[in-house]
Each structure stands twice: as C-alpha cells, then as structure tokens.
C-alpha cells in the first residue's frame, strides 16, 4: 500500500537559516504529492502541491520538487522566520476511494521551531 | 478560507458514553472526510462520504459510524467511547481530484 516517510522532529533552526524537511514515499501508479502545514491549535492548510514528476510546487517561499526517480518530495525554504514555526505534513493522494474520492496518506509530521 | 466548521471544538466525556461530532461546510463540496490525529501517526482516515447517504470506511473505522443526510453536514458518532479514542478529530472536504480543505478540529478526551 501507499506510505509516506518524513524526517523525525523537532527541527530547531535560527531565523534566516535554510530549511530542508525530507519526505519519501511509496506508491503505486502516479500519485499527487502535497505539503500541509499546521499552526498551533489550528487545522491543516495546504502549503503546496505537485501533480506529476519533475513538477515544482511553491508557496510563501517554500518549494518542493516531485522526484520520481528517488520517490522524494523534500520541502525547502531559503530563509525561515519565527512565523514558520509549525508542524509540516507530507502527503500523497492515490488509490481512489469508492465513489471517486481522493484518499490522502500522510506522513507523521515534522515539527519546526524557529528561534530568534 | 474554505467554509468548514466543527462542533464542538472541545469535549470531555466518560468511557462508554456515545459522542457525536459535527462537521458543517458551506462550499457545496461533494466529498467529506473524517480523520483522527495522534502523535506518531499523522492523520488517519476514519470514514468518508462521496454524496448524501453515500459513505464508506477508512483505515481506522472500528468503533465509529457516520451519517450524511445533507450535503453540508457530516456527523461522526462514537457509539461507546473508549480511552483509545481520545484524539483530535479533523473534518475535510474536497471536490473530485482537488486538494482537501480541513476544519479547525475537535479535541476529544475520553476519561
């Protein structure tokens, strides 16, 4: 079945540092890949997505490239801010549900803490 | 922000009692989902709906039931709550093949 593996946290960085959060996946077929972000006390928000190999998703300075050859979708940001402190989830969609729904498989999440 | 609300936002209950969580959307999306979030597990799908009165099980459906009598409402019921069902529950909505939008969550504690 489908699975997503992402790096353990927490990741603690100083403001303006470079961020990488690793995500690898196992899937049949051609899944779409997502990064979601969860701020404290809130629900998940879509950060970026990529729907096919070599696509790059980007938003708010974050980027991730869909690498089929390495089955990876690593999240990067060149200069993090304190406001980026949150939990980041990698997810893939695939394995259609009855009725055509979009099944998401999530990684366990990586907590990011950015300090001044 | 997608119009999704969940109620209640927090609930404390006792083992063996029934509990119903409500998800309400104003987006007229066809698909609705219930997830639970637990440390070390990410989010796991409990049940989902692909239309009014059309529902199916996810990967962790034991002890849960759902109902959808209107497009905008999706109810999750714990028939007899257990301590293992202490969790944060999220509702999500989507259109076909599009990303899912999540509600703010309900924190449930079963004593």
Interface residues (C-beta under 8 A of the other chain):
Chain A: X4 X34 X36 X42 X43 X44 X45 X46 X49 X89 X97 X98 X99 X100 X101 X102 X103 X104 X106 X107 X108 X109
Chain B: X4 X31 X33 X40 X41 X42 X43 X44 X45 X48 X50 X51 X54 X56 X90 X92 X94 X96 X97 X98 X99 X100 X101 X102 X103 X104 X105
